Amino acid sequence: MAVITYFEVEDGKRRLLEQPGDVVARIPGKMARELDDAVSPAHRALFDEYLGDLQTAHDIAEPWWARTIEAQRARGLDEDDALEAAFTRRAAGAASHPKVVWIVRSYWLQCEEVNGALPPEQRVYPEVFLLKWLIDAGKDDLVTLIACMPYWPMGLDADGNWV
């Protein structure tokens, strides 16, 4: 079953792929390689783990989110109002499930760790790793889940490191 969302998936994809550039400058074409490019074996292995973990999180978050919407319907709201009420309470929809947030944060930081061990020409921006590669892999249900996030659940410390 597909994740129920209130927002346009294309808008979510665009927003999430552009947002990190508002915080840390991005160089067009640098570290934005396609999944089928010659990516490092370390990135590829990490992405394969991410796919498995994110699929597990999806399988937990999707029915949880459907029940969240259904709880609003049980209060007497019609389908559209129930969806709006659910998103009002949890702006990230199914992506607000703690398992999803944890996986995104964990793999963002792991991608940065892999990047730190590689020469610059082999590095990959975390947002590309987490979302663009899902798009490239044709994982539409997982893309929809991630695109529900209004922003990446990440920040920078005083030294400019992702936390």
HELIX and SHEET records of a PDB file:
HELIX    1   1 VAL A    9  GLU A   18  1                                  10    
HELIX    2   2 PRO A   20  VAL A   23  1                                   4    
HELIX    3   3 PRO A   41  ALA A   74  1                                  34    
HELIX    4   4 GLU A   79  ARG A   89  1                                  11    
HELIX    5   5 GLY A   93  SER A   96  5                                   4    
HELIX    6   6 PRO A   98  GLY A  116  1                                  19    
HELIX    7   7 PRO A  120  GLN A  122  5                                   3    
HELIX    8   8 PRO A  126  GLU A  127  1                                   2    
HELIX    9   9 VAL A  128  LYS A  132  3                                   5    
HELIX   10  10 TRP A  133  ASP A  136  1                                   4    
HELIX   11  11 ASP A  140  ALA A  147  1                                   8    
END                                                                             
